[in-house]
Amino acid sequence: MLKFNEAEFVSQTKSLLALRPQIEKLVDRLADEGYDHVLLVGAGGTYAQMWPYEHLARRTSVLPVRAAVAAELVVSGDARLGERTIAVFTSVSGTTDDTLRAIDYCKSRGAHTIGFTGYPDSLVAQSVDTALISEPKAWPFDVQLLLFMGRLLSRRGEFEGYDRLADELGVLPRVLVDVARQAEPVASDFAETHKDTDYHFLIGGGNLWGFTYLYSMCILEEMQWLRTTRVHSAEFFHGSLELLEENTSVIVFQGEDETRALTDRAEAFAKRVSKDVTVFDTRDYPLEGISPEFRGLLAPLVLDTVMDRVSKHLERVRDHSLDLRRYYRVMDY
């Protein structure tokens, strides 16, 4: 597989799973101490990656759980933020400026701050009240966030079957390698077909809306300098559909939660107009060892693995490094 270090990938995934005892111990302690509010705080991709877990809580719990943009939280505040707030942060590098300012802000209001990163000596790890450290560069943060939110809801009696889910996650290193291997030819074909495509229209919904936003903004725009439109499948018929033309590249991210029918509806319409609709569907991947009722929860993680293959092949055919930036962390702003 192109630019896929299987040993490193497996090791990093195992390091995420190894955090389970620490996450559960922390959640149990906080539950015993009492809390009534959770903030999931991020910037850019880490903000978008919080949305599936806000979505999970909103569907199953009366606990106020909100995903917040780090920079906006600092200037706008949150009326609930206080000593009974848990504020969760993620940062691959542990150096994200907006995240660091948001940590300081939440701590100043008395919140208990938690940071997931791969660098124990980083500013993020040193700034939060509790740092949970994986291997360096381990991405995405879905494993940690699913364990954290699952345990939290389980303690409240709002997530039946959490222990079974957490046990089944142990197959992820093998399962995700299988996903990557299966996706490789699909990714190569997509990249070859779209090496000269300069605009993509992305559709997703439910717990894949965050990933849709992330892939559009953080990968295609930031890392490949391609123009995109991204729209939630439930909002597709309220404006953005007017941009579709016969040759528009439409990318549909399809998951397995209750919003699947909304994405099906958007896909069906897109195919009536465009002759270039590509669907990436988590149902196409067996995920052996994962129970049917948990598959939907893993959709963001599965699609991240699939689309990483697409990203690597786009990098190849377009001769445009995924590490190349003009402005981000290059210029002051």
SELUM-925771 format. One record per residue (C-alpha): residue number from 0; chain; y, x, z. Coordinates in nm, 2 decimals. Last residue first. Example, Ala and Ser with C-alpha at 12.3 -4.5 7.8 and 13.67 -1.06 7.14 Angstrom:
+-----+---+--------+--------+--------+
!   k ! c !      y !      x !      z !
+-----+---+--------+--------+--------+
!   1 ! A !  -0.11 !   1.37 !   0.71 !
!   0 ! A !  -0.45 !   1.23 !   0.78 !
+-----+---+--------+--------+--------+
//
This chain:
+-----+---+--------+--------+--------+
!   k ! c !      y !      x !      z !
+-----+---+--------+--------+--------+
! 332 ! A !   3.56 !  -0.19 !   1.18 !
! 331 ! A !   3.49 !   0.18 !   1.14 !
! 330 ! A !   3.31 !   0.29 !   0.83 !
! 329 ! A !   2.95 !   0.41 !   0.79 !
! 328 ! A !   2.77 !   0.20 !   1.05 !
! 327 ! A !   2.76 !  -0.08 !   0.80 !
! 326 ! A !   3.00 !   0.01 !   0.51 !
! 325 ! A !   2.84 !   0.16 !   0.20 !
! 324 ! A !   2.48 !   0.15 !   0.32 !
! 323 ! A !   2.15 !   0.30 !   0.18 !
! 322 ! A !   1.85 !   0.28 !   0.40 !
! 321 ! A !   1.66 !   0.02 !   0.19 !
! 320 ! A !   1.69 !   0.28 !  -0.09 !
! 319 ! A !   1.79 !   0.14 !  -0.44 !
! 318 ! A !   1.57 !   0.26 !  -0.73 !
! 317 ! A !   1.55 !  -0.11 !  -0.84 !
! 316 ! A !   1.18 !  -0.10 !  -0.90 !
! 315 ! A !   1.10 !   0.09 !  -0.58 !
! 314 ! A !   1.34 !  -0.07 !  -0.33 !
! 313 ! A !   1.22 !  -0.41 !  -0.46 !
! 312 ! A !   0.87 !  -0.30 !  -0.40 !
! 311 ! A !   0.94 !  -0.20 !  -0.04 !
! 310 ! A !   1.13 !  -0.53 !   0.02 !
! 309 ! A !   0.85 !  -0.74 !  -0.12 !
! 308 ! A !   0.60 !  -0.57 !   0.12 !
! 307 ! A !   0.84 !  -0.63 !   0.41 !
! 306 ! A !   0.84 !  -0.99 !   0.29 !
! 305 ! A !   0.48 !  -1.04 !   0.37 !
! 304 ! A !   0.50 !  -0.88 !   0.72 !
! 303 ! A !   0.82 !  -1.07 !   0.81 !
! 302 ! A !   0.65 !  -1.39 !   0.67 !
! 301 ! A !   0.36 !  -1.35 !   0.91 !
! 300 ! A !   0.59 !  -1.28 !   1.21 !
! 299 ! A !   0.81 !  -1.58 !   1.13 !
! 298 ! A !   0.50 !  -1.80 !   1.08 !
! 297 ! A !   0.34 !  -1.71 !   1.41 !
! 296 ! A !   0.43 !  -2.03 !   1.60 !
! 295 ! A !   0.29 !  -2.23 !   1.31 !
! 294 ! A !  -0.05 !  -2.07 !   1.35 !
! 293 ! A !  -0.09 !  -2.17 !   1.71 !
! 292 ! A !  -0.25 !  -2.51 !   1.67 !
! 291 ! A !  -0.49 !  -2.37 !   1.41 !
! 290 ! A !  -0.63 !  -2.11 !   1.65 !
! 289 ! A !  -0.57 !  -1.75 !   1.56 !
! 288 ! A !  -0.89 !  -1.53 !   1.53 !
! 287 ! A !  -0.87 !  -1.50 !   1.15 !
! 286 ! A !  -0.51 !  -1.52 !   1.03 !
! 285 ! A !  -0.63 !  -1.67 !   0.69 !
! 284 ! A !  -0.31 !  -1.62 !   0.49 !
! 283 ! A !  -0.20 !  -1.87 !   0.22 !
! 282 ! A !  -0.09 !  -2.11 !   0.48 !
! 281 ! A !   0.20 !  -1.88 !   0.56 !
! 280 ! A !   0.37 !  -1.98 !   0.23 !
! 279 ! A !   0.59 !  -1.76 !   0.02 !
! 278 ! A !   0.70 !  -1.99 !  -0.27 !
! 277 ! A !   0.87 !  -1.84 !  -0.58 !
! 276 ! A !   1.08 !  -2.07 !  -0.80 !
! 275 ! A !   1.20 !  -1.94 !  -1.14 !
! 274 ! A !   1.19 !  -2.23 !  -1.39 !
! 273 ! A !   1.47 !  -2.40 !  -1.21 !
! 272 ! A !   1.57 !  -2.77 !  -1.22 !
! 271 ! A !   1.26 !  -2.98 !  -1.13 !
! 270 ! A !   1.11 !  -2.69 !  -0.94 !
! 269 ! A !   1.41 !  -2.69 !  -0.70 !
! 268 ! A !   1.35 !  -3.06 !  -0.64 !
! 267 ! A !   0.99 !  -3.01 !  -0.53 !
! 266 ! A !   1.08 !  -2.71 !  -0.32 !
! 265 ! A !   1.34 !  -2.91 !  -0.13 !
! 264 ! A !   1.09 !  -3.18 !  -0.05 !
! 263 ! A !   0.82 !  -2.94 !   0.05 !
! 262 ! A !   1.08 !  -2.77 !   0.28 !
! 261 ! A !   1.14 !  -3.10 !   0.45 !
! 260 ! A !   0.77 !  -3.18 !   0.47 !
! 259 ! A !   0.71 !  -2.84 !   0.65 !
! 258 ! A !   0.95 !  -2.94 !   0.93 !
! 257 ! A !   0.66 !  -3.02 !   1.18 !
! 256 ! A !   0.55 !  -2.66 !   1.18 !
! 255 ! A !   0.34 !  -2.47 !   0.93 !
! 254 ! A !   0.57 !  -2.24 !   0.74 !
! 253 ! A !   0.72 !  -2.23 !   0.39 !
! 252 ! A !   0.98 !  -1.98 !   0.28 !
! 251 ! A !   1.11 !  -2.07 !  -0.06 !
! 250 ! A !   1.28 !  -1.82 !  -0.29 !
! 249 ! A !   1.47 !  -1.96 !  -0.59 !
! 248 ! A !   1.58 !  -1.74 !  -0.87 !
! 247 ! A !   1.82 !  -1.94 !  -1.08 !
! 246 ! A !   1.73 !  -1.95 !  -1.45 !
! 245 ! A !   1.74 !  -2.33 !  -1.51 !
! 244 ! A !   2.04 !  -2.38 !  -1.28 !
! 243 ! A !   2.08 !  -2.44 !  -0.91 !
! 242 ! A !   2.42 !  -2.42 !  -0.75 !
! 241 ! A !   2.45 !  -2.79 !  -0.70 !
! 240 ! A !   2.16 !  -2.77 !  -0.46 !
! 239 ! A !   2.40 !  -2.61 !  -0.21 !
! 238 ! A !   2.58 !  -2.93 !  -0.13 !
! 237 ! A !   2.41 !  -3.17 !   0.11 !
! 236 ! A !   2.06 !  -3.19 !  -0.04 !
! 235 ! A !   1.95 !  -2.85 !   0.09 !
! 234 ! A !   2.05 !  -2.94 !   0.45 !
! 233 ! A !   1.70 !  -3.01 !   0.58 !
! 232 ! A !   1.57 !  -2.71 !   0.39 !
! 231 ! A !   1.82 !  -2.48 !   0.56 !
! 230 ! A !   2.03 !  -2.30 !   0.30 !
! 229 ! A !   2.07 !  -1.94 !   0.19 !
! 228 ! A !   2.27 !  -1.83 !  -0.11 !
! 227 ! A !   2.24 !  -1.47 !  -0.22 !
! 226 ! A !   2.41 !  -1.18 !  -0.39 !
! 225 ! A !   2.23 !  -0.85 !  -0.40 !
! 224 ! A !   2.34 !  -0.53 !  -0.23 !
! 223 ! A !   1.98 !  -0.42 !  -0.17 !
! 222 ! A !   1.99 !  -0.33 !   0.20 !
! 221 ! A !   2.28 !  -0.55 !   0.33 !
! 220 ! A !   2.25 !  -0.84 !   0.08 !
! 219 ! A !   1.88 !  -0.87 !   0.01 !
! 218 ! A !   1.76 !  -0.74 !   0.35 !
! 217 ! A !   2.00 !  -0.83 !   0.63 !
! 216 ! A !   2.17 !  -1.14 !   0.48 !
! 215 ! A !   1.90 !  -1.32 !   0.28 !
! 214 ! A !   1.60 !  -1.19 !   0.48 !
! 213 ! A !   1.77 !  -1.27 !   0.81 !
! 212 ! A !   1.89 !  -1.62 !   0.71 !
! 211 ! A !   1.55 !  -1.71 !   0.58 !
! 210 ! A !   1.39 !  -1.55 !   0.90 !
! 209 ! A !   1.61 !  -1.77 !   1.12 !
! 208 ! A !   1.52 !  -2.08 !   0.91 !
! 207 ! A !   1.15 !  -2.00 !   0.95 !
! 206 ! A !   1.12 !  -2.19 !   1.29 !
! 205 ! A !   1.21 !  -2.51 !   1.12 !
! 204 ! A !   1.35 !  -2.46 !   0.77 !
! 203 ! A !   1.37 !  -2.23 !   0.47 !
! 202 ! A !   1.54 !  -2.20 !   0.13 !
! 201 ! A !   1.67 !  -1.89 !  -0.04 !
! 200 ! A !   1.88 !  -1.87 !  -0.37 !
! 199 ! A !   1.87 !  -1.53 !  -0.52 !
! 198 ! A !   2.13 !  -1.35 !  -0.73 !
! 197 ! A !   2.12 !  -1.01 !  -0.91 !
! 196 ! A !   1.79 !  -1.03 !  -1.09 !
! 195 ! A !   1.72 !  -0.71 !  -1.27 !
! 194 ! A !   1.41 !  -0.60 !  -1.08 !
! 193 ! A !   1.30 !  -0.97 !  -1.05 !
! 192 ! A !   0.97 !  -0.98 !  -1.24 !
! 191 ! A !   0.87 !  -0.63 !  -1.12 !
! 190 ! A !   0.96 !  -0.72 !  -0.76 !
! 189 ! A !   0.77 !  -1.04 !  -0.76 !
! 188 ! A !   0.46 !  -0.88 !  -0.91 !
! 187 ! A !   0.47 !  -0.60 !  -0.66 !
! 186 ! A !   0.51 !  -0.84 !  -0.37 !
! 185 ! A !   0.22 !  -1.06 !  -0.49 !
! 184 ! A !   0.00 !  -0.75 !  -0.53 !
! 183 ! A !   0.08 !  -0.64 !  -0.17 !
! 182 ! A !   0.06 !  -0.97 !   0.00 !
! 181 ! A !  -0.31 !  -0.96 !   0.07 !
! 180 ! A !  -0.29 !  -0.60 !   0.21 !
! 179 ! A !   0.01 !  -0.70 !   0.43 !
! 178 ! A !  -0.17 !  -1.00 !   0.57 !
! 177 ! A !  -0.48 !  -0.80 !   0.64 !
! 176 ! A !  -0.27 !  -0.55 !   0.83 !
! 175 ! A !  -0.12 !  -0.84 !   1.01 !
! 174 ! A !  -0.46 !  -0.97 !   1.12 !
! 173 ! A !  -0.58 !  -0.63 !   1.24 !
! 172 ! A !  -0.28 !  -0.56 !   1.47 !
! 171 ! A !  -0.25 !  -0.93 !   1.55 !
! 170 ! A !  -0.60 !  -0.98 !   1.70 !
! 169 ! A !  -0.46 !  -0.94 !   2.06 !
! 168 ! A !  -0.24 !  -1.24 !   2.00 !
! 167 ! A !  -0.54 !  -1.45 !   2.08 !
! 166 ! A !  -0.51 !  -1.38 !   2.45 !
! 165 ! A !  -0.14 !  -1.48 !   2.45 !
! 164 ! A !  -0.23 !  -1.80 !   2.27 !
! 163 ! A !  -0.51 !  -1.89 !   2.51 !
! 162 ! A !  -0.28 !  -1.82 !   2.81 !
! 161 ! A !  -0.01 !  -2.04 !   2.66 !
! 160 ! A !  -0.24 !  -2.33 !   2.62 !
! 159 ! A !   0.00 !  -2.60 !   2.74 !
! 158 ! A !   0.36 !  -2.51 !   2.71 !
! 157 ! A !   0.60 !  -2.73 !   2.91 !
! 156 ! A !   0.45 !  -2.71 !   3.26 !
! 155 ! A !   0.76 !  -2.51 !   3.38 !
! 154 ! A !   0.56 !  -2.19 !   3.42 !
! 153 ! A !   0.42 !  -2.25 !   3.07 !
! 152 ! A !   0.78 !  -2.27 !   2.93 !
! 151 ! A !   0.86 !  -1.93 !   3.07 !
! 150 ! A !   0.53 !  -1.78 !   2.96 !
! 149 ! A !   0.58 !  -1.90 !   2.61 !
! 148 ! A !   0.94 !  -1.79 !   2.60 !
! 147 ! A !   0.86 !  -1.43 !   2.70 !
! 146 ! A !   0.53 !  -1.40 !   2.50 !
! 145 ! A !   0.70 !  -1.55 !   2.19 !
! 144 ! A !   1.00 !  -1.32 !   2.24 !
! 143 ! A !   0.79 !  -1.01 !   2.28 !
! 142 ! A !   0.57 !  -1.08 !   1.98 !
! 141 ! A !   0.87 !  -1.19 !   1.77 !
! 140 ! A !   1.07 !  -0.87 !   1.82 !
! 139 ! A !   1.01 !  -0.74 !   1.46 !
! 138 ! A !   0.99 !  -0.44 !   1.46 !
! 137 ! A !   0.88 !  -0.13 !   1.64 !
! 136 ! A !   1.13 !   0.15 !   1.56 !
! 135 ! A !   1.03 !   0.35 !   1.87 !
! 134 ! A !   0.73 !   0.23 !   2.06 !
! 133 ! A !   0.79 !  -0.06 !   2.30 !
! 132 ! A !   1.02 !  -0.06 !   2.61 !
! 131 ! A !   1.10 !  -0.35 !   2.83 !
! 130 ! A !   1.44 !  -0.30 !   3.00 !
! 129 ! A !   1.54 !  -0.50 !   3.31 !
! 128 ! A !   1.89 !  -0.51 !   3.45 !
! 127 ! A !   2.04 !  -0.42 !   3.12 !
! 126 ! A !   2.27 !  -0.12 !   3.06 !
! 125 ! A !   2.02 !   0.17 !   3.05 !
! 124 ! A !   1.80 !   0.01 !   2.79 !
! 123 ! A !   2.09 !  -0.09 !   2.58 !
! 122 ! A !   2.25 !   0.25 !   2.60 !
! 121 ! A !   1.93 !   0.42 !   2.49 !
! 120 ! A !   1.72 !   0.64 !   2.73 !
! 119 ! A !   1.41 !   0.40 !   2.72 !
! 118 ! A !   1.42 !   0.38 !   2.34 !
! 117 ! A !   1.20 !   0.12 !   2.17 !
! 116 ! A !   1.40 !  -0.19 !   2.26 !
! 115 ! A !   1.37 !  -0.52 !   2.44 !
! 114 ! A !   1.65 !  -0.58 !   2.70 !
! 113 ! A !   1.67 !  -0.83 !   2.99 !
! 112 ! A !   1.99 !  -0.93 !   3.17 !
! 111 ! A !   2.00 !  -1.13 !   3.49 !
! 110 ! A !   2.33 !  -1.32 !   3.47 !
! 109 ! A !   2.61 !  -1.26 !   3.73 !
! 108 ! A !   2.91 !  -1.33 !   3.51 !
! 107 ! A !   2.99 !  -0.96 !   3.48 !
! 106 ! A !   2.63 !  -0.90 !   3.38 !
! 105 ! A !   2.68 !  -1.14 !   3.09 !
! 104 ! A !   2.99 !  -0.96 !   2.97 !
! 103 ! A !   2.84 !  -0.61 !   3.01 !
! 102 ! A !   2.53 !  -0.72 !   2.81 !
! 101 ! A !   2.76 !  -0.88 !   2.54 !
! 100 ! A !   2.95 !  -0.56 !   2.50 !
!  99 ! A !   2.63 !  -0.37 !   2.45 !
!  98 ! A !   2.51 !  -0.62 !   2.20 !
!  97 ! A !   2.82 !  -0.59 !   1.99 !
!  96 ! A !   2.79 !  -0.21 !   1.99 !
!  95 ! A !   2.43 !  -0.19 !   1.88 !
!  94 ! A !   2.29 !   0.13 !   2.04 !
!  93 ! A !   1.93 !   0.04 !   2.15 !
!  92 ! A !   1.80 !   0.14 !   1.81 !
!  91 ! A !   1.58 !  -0.16 !   1.76 !
!  90 ! A !   1.80 !  -0.39 !   1.97 !
!  89 ! A !   1.70 !  -0.70 !   2.15 !
!  88 ! A !   1.88 !  -0.90 !   2.42 !
!  87 ! A !   1.78 !  -1.17 !   2.67 !
!  86 ! A !   2.02 !  -1.34 !   2.91 !
!  85 ! A !   1.86 !  -1.53 !   3.21 !
!  84 ! A !   2.12 !  -1.75 !   3.37 !
!  83 ! A !   2.12 !  -1.87 !   3.73 !
!  82 ! A !   2.39 !  -1.63 !   3.84 !
!  81 ! A !   2.63 !  -1.75 !   3.57 !
!  80 ! A !   2.67 !  -1.86 !   3.21 !
!  79 ! A !   2.67 !  -2.24 !   3.18 !
!  78 ! A !   3.03 !  -2.26 !   3.05 !
!  77 ! A !   2.95 !  -2.01 !   2.78 !
!  76 ! A !   3.21 !  -1.76 !   2.67 !
!  75 ! A !   3.43 !  -1.76 !   2.36 !
!  74 ! A !   3.53 !  -1.39 !   2.33 !
!  73 ! A !   3.21 !  -1.23 !   2.46 !
!  72 ! A !   2.98 !  -1.50 !   2.32 !
!  71 ! A !   3.13 !  -1.45 !   1.98 !
!  70 ! A !   3.04 !  -1.08 !   1.96 !
!  69 ! A !   2.68 !  -1.14 !   2.08 !
!  68 ! A !   2.60 !  -1.44 !   1.86 !
!  67 ! A !   2.41 !  -1.68 !   2.08 !
!  66 ! A !   2.07 !  -1.84 !   2.08 !
!  65 ! A !   2.06 !  -2.12 !   2.33 !
!  64 ! A !   1.81 !  -2.24 !   2.59 !
!  63 ! A !   1.90 !  -2.53 !   2.82 !
!  62 ! A !   1.57 !  -2.63 !   2.99 !
!  61 ! A !   1.46 !  -2.98 !   2.88 !
!  60 ! A !   1.16 !  -2.82 !   2.71 !
!  59 ! A !   0.93 !  -2.87 !   2.41 !
!  58 ! A !   1.12 !  -2.90 !   2.09 !
!  57 ! A !   1.44 !  -2.73 !   2.21 !
!  56 ! A !   1.23 !  -2.45 !   2.36 !
!  55 ! A !   1.05 !  -2.38 !   2.04 !
!  54 ! A !   1.37 !  -2.39 !   1.83 !
!  53 ! A !   1.55 !  -2.15 !   2.07 !
!  52 ! A !   1.24 !  -1.93 !   2.02 !
!  51 ! A !   1.26 !  -1.96 !   1.64 !
!  50 ! A !   1.63 !  -1.89 !   1.65 !
!  49 ! A !   1.62 !  -1.55 !   1.83 !
!  48 ! A !   1.53 !  -1.36 !   1.51 !
!  47 ! A !   1.86 !  -1.47 !   1.36 !
!  46 ! A !   2.05 !  -1.30 !   1.64 !
!  45 ! A !   1.84 !  -0.98 !   1.60 !
!  44 ! A !   1.91 !  -0.98 !   1.23 !
!  43 ! A !   2.29 !  -0.99 !   1.27 !
!  42 ! A !   2.38 !  -0.96 !   1.64 !
!  41 ! A !   2.17 !  -1.09 !   1.93 !
!  40 ! A !   2.17 !  -1.30 !   2.24 !
!  39 ! A !   1.90 !  -1.54 !   2.36 !
!  38 ! A !   2.07 !  -1.72 !   2.65 !
!  37 ! A !   1.86 !  -1.90 !   2.91 !
!  36 ! A !   1.98 !  -2.15 !   3.17 !
!  35 ! A !   1.86 !  -2.31 !   3.49 !
!  34 ! A !   1.72 !  -2.02 !   3.70 !
!  33 ! A !   1.52 !  -1.99 !   4.02 !
!  32 ! A !   1.39 !  -1.69 !   4.22 !
!  31 ! A !   1.03 !  -1.80 !   4.16 !
!  30 ! A !   1.09 !  -1.84 !   3.79 !
!  29 ! A !   1.26 !  -1.50 !   3.78 !
!  28 ! A !   0.96 !  -1.34 !   3.94 !
!  27 ! A !   0.71 !  -1.52 !   3.71 !
!  26 ! A !   0.91 !  -1.42 !   3.41 !
!  25 ! A !   0.91 !  -1.06 !   3.51 !
!  24 ! A !   0.54 !  -1.05 !   3.58 !
!  23 ! A !   0.47 !  -1.22 !   3.25 !
!  22 ! A !   0.68 !  -0.98 !   3.06 !
!  21 ! A !   0.54 !  -0.67 !   3.23 !
!  20 ! A !   0.18 !  -0.79 !   3.18 !
!  19 ! A !   0.25 !  -0.87 !   2.81 !
!  18 ! A !   0.42 !  -0.55 !   2.72 !
!  17 ! A !   0.10 !  -0.41 !   2.58 !
!  16 ! A !   0.13 !  -0.66 !   2.29 !
!  15 ! A !   0.44 !  -0.48 !   2.17 !
!  14 ! A !   0.28 !  -0.14 !   2.19 !
!  13 ! A !  -0.02 !  -0.27 !   2.00 !
!  12 ! A !   0.21 !  -0.37 !   1.72 !
!  11 ! A !   0.36 !  -0.02 !   1.71 !
!  10 ! A !   0.02 !   0.15 !   1.70 !
!   9 ! A !  -0.11 !  -0.08 !   1.42 !
!   8 ! A !   0.20 !  -0.01 !   1.21 !
!   7 ! A !   0.18 !   0.36 !   1.27 !
!   6 ! A !  -0.18 !   0.38 !   1.17 !
!   5 ! A !  -0.12 !   0.16 !   0.87 !
!   4 ! A !   0.17 !   0.36 !   0.73 !
!   3 ! A !   0.29 !   0.13 !   0.45 !
!   2 ! A !   0.52 !   0.29 !   0.20 !
!   1 ! A !   0.35 !   0.12 !  -0.09 !
!   0 ! A !   0.00 !   0.00 !   0.00 !
+-----+---+--------+--------+--------+
//
